[in-house]
């Protein structure tokens, strides 16, 4: 899998063909920072990623090669988890974990399976693996409101999306304190290694 991350248009993923070729397309006519990184379970790549700036003056094709090497089982490498976004947006690709509705998401509701009535949100993520026997506590998440207040998001579940071995979901609980925040910036960390930031709209 090859992942493109823009600080304006969010995330895009693609897969290489049998020859290792891939194509990603980013929007032109705007200035944005772009990161491209390869991802495959059990492999480490050189380079780890590449960063460049897209702008209205940049046009044409850009070729970037990555070379992967199998990682010995005894070696553990932590990659930044990449939260997926809606197309050409920084808005999170996220759903209420029970009703499967998208944002805006209420922080509480009666249509869930919990006794606390708190909403749980499924965040879709790539480039994230846990080692066998590793506890879910190595994953942490947070939300930041418009004035910079940080709110921890309790991570309650991590697993593979059925029928999509490359796609993972992380379920977090929304705290009551962010009920009136509107848009919040959400970040996920694995072993304190942070990935990208996405935007999630919440409501009371």
N, C-alpha and C positions, 0 to 999 in steps of 0.2 A: 504494500500500500504506500502511496505517496501523498503527502498532505500539504496543502497550500493554506497558509494563514495570513490574512490581511488585517491590518488594524482598522480598516474601514468596511470591508465587505465580508468579513468573517472567514469561515473555513470552507474548503473544498477538498474532496478526496477522489483519488482514482487508483486504478490497479495497473501494474505492468502487464504486458502481454508475455507470451512464452519466450520472447527474445529479450525481455527486460526493458522494452520501450514503454514510455508513458507520455501522455499529453495533459497539461493543465492550461487553462485559459483564465487570465485575470483581466479585470476591467481597465481600460485605458482612459485617458482624458481626466485623470485625477491623480493626486499625489497620495500614495500610501506605502507603508512599509510592508514588505512581503517576506515571509519565511517559507522555505520548502524543506521538508524533512521526510526521509523514508522510514518505514516501519514494518518489521516482520518479527514475529515471536521467535526468540532464540538467536537473533542476529544483531550484530553491531555494525554500523555503517561509517564509512569514511568518504566524504566528511559527514559529521553528524547532522548538519543542516547547512543551508545557505541563506543569506539575508541580502536583499536588495531593495531599492526604492523604485516603484512604478510612478510614472508621471505622464502628463500629456505629451511630453516630448519623446517618450520611449516607445518605440514600435519595432515590429519584426519579431523573429523567433529568438529564444534564448535556450541554449543547451546546457544542461547540468547533469553530470554523471555521478552516481553513487556506487560504491563497491561494498558489498556486504560480506561479513565473516561470521561463521557460526561461533556462538559464545559457549565456552565450556560450562557444564551444569554447575560447577562449583563457583563460577563467577556470576555475581548478581549485578546487573546494570539497571539503574533507575532512569526511565525516560519521562519526559514531561507529559502528563495526561492532556489530551486535546479534546476540549468540549466542542461538540458540533453546533453549528448555527444554521439558521434558516438561510435560504439562498440569497446571496449578495447582501448580507445583513450581519450585524453583530448580535442579533437577538438569538437567545438560546433555542436549540432544538430540544424542547422539554415538554413533558406532559404530566398532568395529574396522574399519579401512579394507580389510581383506582378508576376514575371516570374516563381517563384518556383524553381529557380536554386540554387545549393549549392555553397560553396566556391570554388575558391576565388571569393569574391564579390567586384565589382567595387563600388566606393563611389558615382558615378554619372551615369546617364544613361537616355536614351530617352524613354525607355519602362516602364514608370511609370505614375502615375496619378497626380503627383505633378507639380507645376509651378517652383519649385526650382531645379528640376532634381536630387535631392538627393535620394540615395537608402535607402529604408526602409527594415529592416531585421526582420523576425519573429524568435524569440528565443523560443524554446519549454521548458516549465518549469513545475515542480510539486512542491507540498508542498507550494502552494501560493493561498491565498484567500483574497478577499477584503470584508470588512463588508458592509452591505447594506448602500448605500448613501455615501460611502467613496470615495474621489476623487482619480483619477489616480496619482495625484502628490505625493502620499505616496510611489510610486515606483520610484526609480532612478537607472540609469545604468551608467557604465563608461568603457572606454577602456584604457589599459596601453600599451605603446609601449616598444620596447626592451631597451630603455635608461631610462625608468621610468617616462616618461611624461604621465600625466593623461588627458584624453579627455572625457568630459561628453557626454553621448548618450541620446538624448531626447526621452523619453518614450511617444509614441503617441497613443498606444492602449493596452488594456488588455482584454482578454476574453477566454472563453472555446473553445477548438477545437471541431468542430461539431462531434457528435456521440461518443465523448470520454470525459465524464464528469470529469474525474480525471486529464485530461491533459489541460494545459493552454498555451496560447501564449502571448508573450509580443513583440510588434513591436517597434523597436527603429530606429531613423534616424542616418545614418553614417555621421559624420562631414567631410568636405573636408580636414581638417588638417591631417587626418590619411591615406591619399591616398597612400603614399609611405612607409608605416610602415611594410608591410608584415604581419607577425603574430602579433596579439594583444591579450592581456589577457582581457577578458570581465567578469565583475561582476555585479550582480543585487542585489539591496537592497530593502527591504520592511520596512518602518518606521525606516530606518537607520540600520536595521539588515541585514548583508551581508550573502549571500549564498556562494556557491563554485565558483571557477574561471575556465573558459573555454577558449579555444584558437580559434580565428577566423582569417582567412586569408583574407586580403583586398588588392586591387590593384587600380591603378589610374583609 
